[in-house]
Amino acid sequence: MKLVALAKNPVPGGAVAGELKTADGARLRFVRWAATRGPRRGTVCLLGGRGEFVEKYFEVVADLRRRGFAVATMDWRGQGGSSRPLANPRKGHVRSFREYESDLALLMREVVLPDCPPPFLALGHSMGANVLLRNAARPGSWFERMILTAPMIAFADQRVGYPQPLARAYAEAACLLGLSGKYIRGGSDTIAEQGPFEGNPLTSDRERWHRNKAVLDTDPSLGLGSPTIGWLRAAYRSMSLVAADGYAASVRVPMMIFVAGKDEIVCSRATEDFAIGLKVGTHVLLPSSRHEILQEADSIRLRFWAAFDAYMGLDEIAA
């Protein structure tokens, strides 16, 4: 299974990569790694956001392995090195977030449970964090703890551009009219991360932005354009589920949630309100961070890892 390696973004050593086939015929690219240092602390399942790909997280994988964790990750269906459901591979499409839940279950059943050491923890970003929140309120979760960065609980108003009740109604109506596979209003094949660094809503770190852009320049097939109307409807339905009154209190898995103070993709206020409602969780606000906390400047990432280490009860990590 192909992984894109660059001088500034090498594949962490010891990668075991492969492909999973879902019951409905989708193909999912996965990768796993053993820890590089002891004591061995279990396995972190690393789950990215919409449009992301495993190469983007090589630095994070190294950070986790250095802390004694094995790592397992995958590209969600419809993005990265996994198969695309529509004729136009740039369209980010899914019918329901239940499909993502099935992808996660397959990763656990076929890769993590048989080949990775327990205990199992999860680190999810944005859309991946939304999928984890769906799992966290149900009995029998695989995970002892979850770490969520900028979870997709509600979109930021500036991201949508018009009243959100109207946006959701538009998505529901358009899907009923058979338009679920069409781009959202104003959508296109353009891969946002191949654009200019200036003005981007994802990270203030120029070097990491250009590193991720270089991966996409090397292999544009990893990139994703705008979401479809079907994806938008599925996203609103899933956000409505996790943002419902009482849902946070029903979460069974202990978690730490990181909130990006300058997030223009998801609503930071909604995330803080959710976190306050948790019975088994806490949250950390990173005031100067944009949406992609783990792709941010060193000063922000150092605060993330300090909080992560304290939450996990880790000893001092060697440089």
N, C-alpha and C positions, 0 to 999 in steps of 0.2 A: 504494500500500500504506500503510495507516494506521499512524502512529506517534503515541503519546500525548505531548503537549507540555504542560508545566506551567511556571509562572513560576520555580519553584525547580528545575526539571529540564527545561530546554529541549532540543529536538532539536539536536545539533551541526550547524552549517551545512554545506551541501553534501551532505547525505545522499542516496544513491541507493538506494531501497528497491524491493523486488519480491517475487515469489513463484516458488518452484521446485516442480515437480511430480515426485514420485518415481515409480519404475517400478510400485510397488504402490498408487499413487493418493493418497498423502499430499501435503499442500501445506505448504511450508516458507516462512516469512517470513524474508527476508534483508535486510541493509543493508550498504552499504559507503561509506567515506569516503576521500578523499585526505588526505595529510598537510597540515598547516597551516604547517610550517616546514621549512627545509632545515638540514643536508643531508638529502636523501631516503635513508631507511635500509631500505626494503622494506615488507612488509606483515605485520601481526600478525593472525592469525585468532583471534578472541576467542570462546571457547566456555564458556557458563555451566553451572550445575548444574541438578539436578532442580527443576522448578517455576519456574525463572527466565525472564526475558523481556528483550528487548534494551534497553528503557527503563531498566532497572535499572543499566545499564553506561554511560550517557551520560557520566558524569563520567570513567570510565576511558578511554572513547574519546577525550575531550578531552586527557587526560594523555598518551596514546600519540601522538596527532597532533602535539602540541606537541614531542614528541621526534623528529619526522621520519618517523613511521610512518604509512602508510595502514592502515586497519582494515577487516576484513570480519567480519561476525558473523551469526548466525541464531538463531531459536528452534528447538530440537529438536522433532521430531514429538511431538504430544500435549501441547504446552504453549505458553505465550505466545500469539503471534498465528498459530501454525501450527495445522493441522487436528488434531482430536481423534479417536481411533480408536473410542471407545465412545459409546453413546447418551448417557450421562451425561458431559458435558465436564469435570467436575471430577475424574474418576478419572484418576490418573496411571498410564498403562498402556503397556507395550511387551512384545513376545514374546521378544525377544532383543536384546542390545546390538549384535549384528551390524546391526540396523536403524539404530542411531545411526551406526555406521561407514559405512553406505551414504549416510546423510544428509550426513556430512562429505565423502565422496567427491564427492557431487553439488555441494555448495557449491564445492569446489575446481575441479571440472571446468567448471561453468557460470558461476562468478563470479570466483573468485580467479585462476585461471590465465589466462583471457583478458583480464581487466579490471584487475588489480592488479599493481603492480610487485614484482619479486623483489628480494632473497631473501625467502622465506616463513618466518615464525616463528609459534609457537602459544602462546597464553595460555589455559589451561583451569582451571576451578574444579570441584572435587568430582566430580560425575558426568562433566562434560565432560573433566576431567583423566583419569578412568578410560578414556574413549574414546581419548584421546591416547596413553595408555600402551599400549593395544592396538595402536595404529599404530606406536609407537616401536620395537618389537622386530622389525618386518617390513622386508624389503628394499624400497627404492624409496619411502621416506617423502618427502613433499613438503617437510618442515620441516628447516631447518638447526639450529634450537634450539627448545626448549620451556621454558615457565615454567608450573609447576603450583602452584596454591594449594589446600591441604587436599584432596589427591586421595583419591578414594574407593577405598581399598585394603582397608579393613575397617571395618565399622560400630563405633562406640563401644558398649560393653556397655550403658551407661545408655540409649542410644537404642532398643535392641531391647527391653529390659525383662525378658528371660528368656534362658536359655542359647542362644548362637548356633547350635550344632549342632542344637538342637531347632527353632529358628526356620527354619533352612534345610530341615530334614526336613519341617516343616509346609508350607512353600511348595511343595516338590516333590510331596508327597502331595496337597495340595489341587488343584494344577494337573492331576494325573493324574485327579482326580475331576471335572474340568470346571469348576473354580471360579476359573480364572485371572483372570476379569474382576471378581471380587468384591473389595471393599476388604479390606486386611489387618485383622487383629483390632484393633478399636478405631478403625478408620479412618472418615473422614466427609468430607462436602463442604466442611468448614471450611477456609478459606485461612489458614494459620498467620500470614502477614505482615499480616493485617488484625486480628490480636489486639493485646493490650496490649504495650507495650515492655518493661515490667517482667517479668523472668524469661525473656525470649526467649533462645534458645541461639545466635543468629546474629551479633549485633553489640552492642557496648557503646556505640555511637554513636546517641544519641537522634535527632539531626537526620536522619541518613541513614535510620534506621528509619522515621521519619514521612514522609520523602520517598518512599520506596518504597511505603509504605502509601497515600499520596495518589494514586500512579499506579493502584493497584488499586481505590481508592475511585472514581476517575474512570472506569475501565474494568474492572469485575470479571471480564470475560471473559478477561482475561490471566491470572487466577489459577488455581491448581491445588490440589485437595484432597489427601487421602492417596494413597499408592500402592496399586495393586492387588496381589493375591497374585502375579499373573503378572509384574509389574514386580519384585517382591521376589525371585522365583526367578531372573529374568534378572540382577538385580544380584548375587546371591550367586554365580552361575555366572561372571560377569565378574570379580568380585573374586577368586574362586578361581584364575582364569587368571593374573591379574597378580601375585598373591601367591605363586604356586607357587615352589618351590625352583629357583633358577637363572634365574628370569625377569628379575630386575633386571639380572643380569650380561649378559643377552642384548640389552638395550636398546641400540639403535644411534644414537639421536639425543641429542646433548648436552642436558642439562636442569638447571634449578635448581628445587628443590622447596621450597615454603614450608610450614612446619608450624605450626599454630595450637595454642599451649600449653593453651588452655582450651576445646578443641573437645569438644563433646558430641554431635556428629553422626557424625564418622568418628574412627577410633582413631589418635591421634597417635603412639603407640608403634609401631604397624604401619607408619606412614608413615616414621618415622625408620629402622626396621629395613630397609625397602625401599631407602631412599636410601643407606644404608651399603653395600648390595650393588651399587650402580651402578658401572660402570667409566668412564662418561662423564658423570657428574653430581655435583651437590653439593646440600646442603640448608641452609636457614636456619630456625632456630626463633624464632618470635615468641611469647614466653612469655605475654604478657597478651592475646593475640588470641583471640576466639571464632571460630567456623567461617568466617564470611565476611570474610576478610582485606581484600578490596578494598572492603568496605562498612564498615570499622572506623573507629575514631577517627583523627584526623589524626596523632597520635604514632605509631600503628602503621603507617598508610599511608606516612608519611615513611620509616620503616625499610624497608618493602617497596620503595619506589621508589629508595632509595639503593642497595639490593642489586641491584635490576634494572639500574640504570644502570651499576654497576660490572661486573656480569656481561656486559652488552652492550658494554662499552668505550665508553660514550657520553661526550662532552665535557660540561661543566657545562651544565645545562638552565636556560634563562632563565625567570624567574618569569612 
